[in-house]
Amino acid sequence: MQLVYLINGRAERIIKANAFDSSDIDAVKIDEKELTYYKNIIRNVKKSNYISLYFGCIDLDLQRFHFFMMLYIFLTTRDGGIIDELGNKINFSIPSFIFRYLPMFILELFVSGFVVIYHYIKLPAVKWKWLRAK
C-alpha cells in the first residue's frame, strides 16, 4: 500500500500522470501548514505500514519545503518521493538526501543566522545615526 499526502492538486490527476494503481493508493489531503505537525505525519505512516510515501502537488517547480518532505520519507519508509500532476517526480534516495538536501538545509540555517546577526547589529546603528542627525 502507498500513501500520497496531497499538498495541493487533485488525486485523480496525480495518480493518472504517475501511472499508479488507484486501488493501491491512499490519498490524504493536507495543507502546507500541516507539514509542521511531524508527529502526526510519522504516526499515520507507521501505524498503517505503508510501503512508500509520496507528497503530491500541482507542479514541482512551485512546491516549497522539499527538505521536510524528504525528511519525513527518510524517517518513515525510505521509499517514495514528491510527485506532481504533470507526471514529474523527485524520487527519494538516501545519498541524495544526505549529500544534497541536508547540506543545503544546513547552509540555509547558517546564512539565515548570519542575516539575523547582521541586522541585529546594523539596525540599532542605523537608528542611532538617524536619531543623532535630528
Residue pairs with C-beta under 8 A, 6 or more apart in sequence:
1 24
1 25
1 26
1 48
1 49
1 50
1 51
2 20
2 24
2 25
2 26
2 50
2 51
2 52
2 53
2 54
2 80
3 25
3 26
3 28
3 44
3 45
3 48
3 50
3 52
3 53
3 54
4 11
4 14
4 15
4 25
4 26
4 27
4 28
4 54
4 55
4 56
4 83
5 28
5 30
5 41
5 53
5 54
5 55
5 56
6 14
6 27
6 28
6 29
6 30
6 56
6 57
7 30
7 31
7 32
7 35
7 55
7 56
7 57
7 63
8 31
8 57
8 58
9 56
9 57
9 58
9 84
9 85
10 85
11 25
11 27
11 29
11 56
12 22
13 85
14 27
14 56
14 83
14 84
14 85
15 22
15 25
15 27
17 83
17 84
17 85
17 86
17 87
18 83
18 87
18 89
26 48
26 50
27 56
28 44
30 41
32 64
32 65
34 40
34 41
35 41
35 65
35 68
35 69
35 72
38 72
41 72
41 76
42 72
42 75
42 76
45 53
45 72
45 76
45 77
46 76
50 76
50 77
51 77
51 79
52 77
52 79
52 80
53 72
53 73
53 76
53 77
53 79
53 80
54 80
54 81
54 82
54 83
55 69
55 72
55 80
55 81
55 82
55 83
56 82
56 83
56 84
56 85
57 63
57 82
57 83
57 84
57 85
58 84
58 85
59 84
59 85
59 86
59 88
60 82
60 84
60 86
60 88
60 90
63 82
63 84
66 82
66 90
66 101
67 101
67 102
67 104
67 105
69 82
70 82
70 92
70 97
70 101
71 97
71 101
73 79
73 80
73 81
73 92
74 92
74 94
74 97
78 92
78 94
79 92
80 91
80 92
81 89
81 90
81 91
81 92
82 89
82 90
83 89
83 90
